[in-house]
Amino acid sequence: MSDIFSTFDLVLLALIGGSPGLVIGAAVGAWRWRRHRIAGLVLGGIACFALCLGGVLVWLLWIN
């Protein structure tokens, strides 16, 4: 077993770490932007995914 992560492992960890933000952001974006639900879903999901991923990064690098 190697201690070095491959690129696939790092991408998979990023997707797992940001997935709660994706789900919550998509729901809130579709709810808040009622006239354009699909655009709100996509933009909210992307924005909260990035925020959640940033929060995981801060937690891993500075807090943990």
N, C-alpha and C positions, 0 to 999 in steps of 0.2 A: 504494500500500500504506500502510495506516494503522498507527501505532504503538500505538493504543489498542485494547485487547481488548474484545470485546463480552461480554455476560453468558454467552452460549452457549460462547464460547471459554474463559472462566474456569471454568465448570462442567466442561467437557470436560478441561481441565488438572487439575482436582481429582480427577476420576475416574481419570485415567491415573496421577496421582501416588500415589493411595491403593490402587490395584488390587493391588499385591503383598501388602499387608497384608490385604486382603479374602480372597485365596486362601489365604494361610498361616493366617490366623485361623480361617477356616472349617474347614480340615483339622484343625488342632489342637483346636478346639472340639468337633468331632464325635468325635475320637479320645479326648479326655479325659472327656467326659460321655457315657458309653456307653449309659446308660439312656434318655437323651433326645437322640438324635443330631441331630434337626432343630433343636431349640432350641439345642444346643451349636454347631451349624453357624452359625445366624443370629447368636447373641450373640457368638461368637468372631470371626466375620467383621466385624461392626459395630465391635467393640472394637479389633481390629487395624487396620481401615481408618482409624479415627480416630487411632490412634497413628502410623500410617505417614504420614497426612496432616499431623499435627502435626510429625513429623520433617522432612518436606519443607518445611514452612513455616519451621521453625527454620533449616534449611540455607539456604533462599533469603534469609531476612531478616538473619541474623547471621553465618553462616559464609561464604557466597559473597560 
